[in-house]
Amino acid sequence: MSTAAASHRNEASREATLALLLAGLTVGCWAALWAWSASPYARYLEHAGWGDASSLGALCTTIVVPTAVHALAWALMIAAMMLPTTWPLLATFRKLAASRPGRDTLVAEVVVGFFLVWLVFGGLAHAADLALRAIAQRSSWLALHGWVVAAAVLAAAGAFQFSALKYRCLEACHAPFSFVAARWGGVTPGRDAFRIGIDHGIFCVGCCWALMLVMFIVGLGSIGWMLALAAVMAAEKNLRWGRHLRAPLGAGLIAWSGALVVANL
């Protein structure tokens, strides 16, 4: 076997190993979420949706879930839902950084940067949700009319599907080679890898933040909803035909919002 053929075979083997590790991590996170939701400690993962008036009405008698547990749950959700969508970018980055020593470490730095952005977004989203729930504790009207918040978020998520920002962020995700090449100078590999992860996280949040907020409406901790939204976001980001989901999904979310308004008036 020639040296070139052996090198190509080794590279294919390493790429397959990375794919298996990514798949294993993803499956492990889904399994952890499922086991958590079925355990006696499910209350620490569950998060009542704003469409559930009965649960919102009992806010005054509940204890706010500790921030650390929220962060753990959110990290598992991001690993399960969003990490698989980074595979095209990670595979592209590995090829461009093929000649670099410590390439696997550089790939890990991309992942860390990506996770950091989503953790920041999760912290802000949870803070906003807790602020609204604190207001609901002092307002019996809001506690009994949580559907107003649900309808507003669904309408905003639907409208965002038609925005120019959504289109721009999706286009960046659809071109992983251009995305990485524009940011990979190679002079400071560690910094460049981390920046690629940060930038990819920003664009990923940019195209998916509104759909992730829908989880606060249907209730965090719902494995079924997480799977459905993860599939939609993965298709939008990585499949060429995924861009065609924007309009029907946006229309569906707006229609859902309208149905909530009609049902509660």
C-alpha positions in Angstrom: 0.0 0.0 0.0 1.4 3.4 -1.0 2.1 6.1 1.6 -0.7 8.3 0.2 -3.2 5.5 0.3 -2.3 4.7 3.9 -2.5 8.3 4.9 -6.0 8.6 3.2 -7.1 5.5 5.0 -5.9 6.7 8.4 -7.6 10.1 7.8 -10.9 8.3 7.0 -10.6 6.2 10.1 -10.0 9.3 12.3 -13.0 11.1 10.7 -15.2 8.0 11.3 -14.0 7.9 14.9 -14.9 11.6 15.4 -18.3 10.9 13.9 -18.9 8.0 16.2 -17.8 10.0 19.2 -20.2 12.8 18.3 -23.0 10.4 17.7 -22.3 8.6 21.0 -22.2 11.9 22.9 -25.5 13.0 21.3 -27.2 9.7 22.1 -25.8 9.7 25.6 -27.3 13.2 26.2 -30.7 12.2 24.8 -30.6 9.1 27.1 -29.6 11.2 30.1 -32.5 13.6 29.4 -35.0 10.7 29.0 -33.7 9.0 32.2 -33.9 12.3 34.1 -37.5 13.0 32.9 -38.5 9.5 34.1 -36.8 9.7 37.5 -38.1 11.0 40.8 -36.1 14.1 40.2 -38.0 15.0 37.0 -39.3 18.2 38.7 -35.8 19.7 38.4 -35.9 19.3 34.6 -39.6 20.1 34.0 -40.5 23.7 33.2 -44.2 24.5 32.9 -45.1 26.0 29.6 -46.8 29.4 29.4 -49.8 27.8 27.8 -50.6 25.9 31.0 -52.7 28.2 33.1 -53.1 25.7 36.0 -49.4 25.4 36.6 -48.9 29.1 36.3 -51.6 29.7 38.8 -49.6 27.7 41.4 -46.5 29.8 41.0 -46.8 31.3 44.5 -46.4 27.8 46.1 -43.5 26.6 44.0 -39.7 26.9 44.6 -37.6 28.3 41.8 -35.3 25.6 40.3 -31.7 26.3 41.3 -29.7 28.1 38.6 -27.1 25.3 38.6 -29.7 22.7 37.8 -31.1 24.9 35.0 -27.6 25.2 33.5 -27.1 21.4 33.6 -30.4 20.8 32.0 -29.8 23.4 29.3 -26.3 22.0 28.6 -27.7 18.6 28.1 -30.4 20.0 25.8 -27.9 21.9 23.7 -25.6 18.8 23.4 -28.6 16.6 22.4 -30.3 19.1 20.1 -27.7 21.4 18.6 -24.3 19.5 18.7 -25.3 17.1 15.9 -25.9 20.2 13.6 -22.2 21.2 13.9 -20.9 18.0 12.1 -20.6 19.6 8.6 -18.5 22.5 10.1 -16.4 20.2 12.3 -15.7 17.8 9.4 -14.7 20.8 7.2 -12.5 22.3 10.0 -10.6 19.0 10.4 -9.8 18.9 6.8 -8.5 22.5 6.7 -6.5 21.9 9.8 -5.2 18.5 8.7 -1.5 19.5 8.9 -1.8 21.1 12.3 -0.4 19.3 15.4 -3.0 18.7 18.1 -5.9 18.9 15.6 -8.3 17.1 17.9 -7.7 19.7 20.5 -8.4 22.4 18.0 -11.7 20.6 17.1 -12.5 20.6 20.8 -11.9 24.3 21.1 -14.4 24.9 18.2 -17.0 22.9 20.2 -16.3 24.8 23.4 -16.8 28.1 21.6 -20.0 26.9 20.1 -21.3 25.7 23.5 -20.3 28.9 25.2 -22.6 31.0 23.0 -25.5 28.7 23.5 -25.0 28.7 27.3 -25.0 32.5 27.3 -28.2 32.5 25.3 -29.7 29.9 27.6 -28.8 32.0 30.7 -30.4 35.1 29.2 -33.6 33.2 28.1 -33.9 31.7 31.6 -33.4 35.1 33.3 -36.1 36.6 31.1 -38.5 33.7 31.8 -37.9 33.9 35.6 -38.5 37.7 35.5 -41.9 37.1 33.8 -42.7 34.4 36.4 -41.8 36.8 39.2 -44.2 39.3 37.7 -46.8 36.6 37.5 -46.4 35.9 41.2 -47.6 39.4 41.9 -50.2 39.5 39.1 -53.1 37.1 39.4 -54.2 38.2 35.9 -50.9 37.2 34.2 -50.8 33.9 36.2 -54.3 33.1 34.8 -53.5 34.4 31.3 -50.1 32.9 30.6 -51.5 32.2 27.1 -50.9 35.8 26.3 -47.1 35.3 26.7 -47.4 32.0 24.8 -49.2 33.6 21.9 -46.7 36.5 21.7 -43.7 34.2 21.6 -45.3 31.9 19.0 -46.2 34.9 16.8 -42.7 36.4 17.2 -41.1 33.0 16.4 -43.3 32.7 13.3 -42.6 36.2 12.1 -38.8 35.6 12.5 -39.0 32.7 10.1 -39.6 35.3 7.3 -36.9 37.7 8.4 -33.7 38.7 6.5 -31.6 37.8 9.6 -32.9 34.3 9.6 -32.0 33.9 5.9 -28.5 35.3 6.4 -27.8 33.1 9.4 -29.0 30.0 7.5 -26.9 30.8 4.5 -23.8 31.0 6.7 -24.6 27.6 8.1 -25.2 26.1 4.6 -21.6 27.0 3.5 -19.3 25.5 6.2 -16.2 25.6 3.9 -16.5 29.3 3.2 -17.4 29.9 6.9 -14.3 28.2 8.2 -11.9 29.4 5.4 -12.8 33.0 6.1 -11.8 32.6 9.8 -8.9 30.1 9.7 -5.7 32.0 9.3 -3.6 29.4 11.0 -1.2 31.9 12.6 -2.9 31.5 16.0 -4.6 28.1 15.6 -6.0 27.9 19.1 -7.5 31.4 19.0 -8.8 30.9 15.4 -10.5 27.6 16.4 -12.2 29.1 19.4 -13.3 32.1 17.2 -14.8 29.7 14.6 -16.8 28.0 17.4 -17.9 31.3 18.8 -18.9 32.7 15.4 -20.7 29.5 14.4 -22.5 29.6 17.7 -23.6 33.2 17.1 -25.0 32.3 13.6 -26.6 29.1 15.0 -28.3 31.1 17.7 -29.2 33.7 15.1 -31.2 31.2 13.0 -32.5 29.0 15.8 -33.2 31.3 18.9 -36.8 31.8 18.2 -37.5 28.1 17.8 -35.7 27.4 21.0 -37.9 29.9 22.8 -40.9 27.8 21.7 -39.6 25.3 24.3 -40.5 27.7 27.0 -44.0 27.7 25.7 -44.6 24.0 25.3 -42.5 23.2 28.4 -38.9 22.4 28.8 -38.2 18.8 29.6 -40.6 17.4 27.0 -38.5 14.9 25.1 -41.0 14.7 22.3 -40.9 18.5 21.6 -37.1 18.5 21.9 -36.8 15.8 19.3 -39.3 17.5 16.9 -37.6 20.9 17.2 -34.1 19.4 17.0 -35.1 17.7 13.7 -36.5 20.9 12.3 -33.5 23.0 13.2 -31.1 20.3 11.9 -32.9 20.2 8.6 -33.0 24.0 8.3 -29.3 24.3 9.0 -27.7 21.3 7.2 -30.1 20.1 4.4 -30.3 22.0 1.1 -34.1 21.6 1.0 -34.3 22.6 4.7 -34.6 26.3 3.7 -38.0 25.5 2.2 -39.2 24.8 5.8 -39.0 28.5 6.7 -42.2 29.7 5.3 -44.6 26.8 6.2 -43.1 26.6 9.7 -43.5 30.4 10.2 -47.1 30.3 9.0 -47.8 27.3 11.3 -46.4 29.1 14.3 -48.4 32.3 13.5 -51.5 30.2 13.0 -50.9 28.4 16.4 -50.6 31.8 18.1 -53.9 32.9 16.5 -55.6 29.8 17.6 -54.5 30.4 21.2 -55.9 33.9 21.1 -59.2 32.7 19.6 -59.5 29.8 22.1 -58.9 32.1 25.1 -61.0 35.2 24.2 
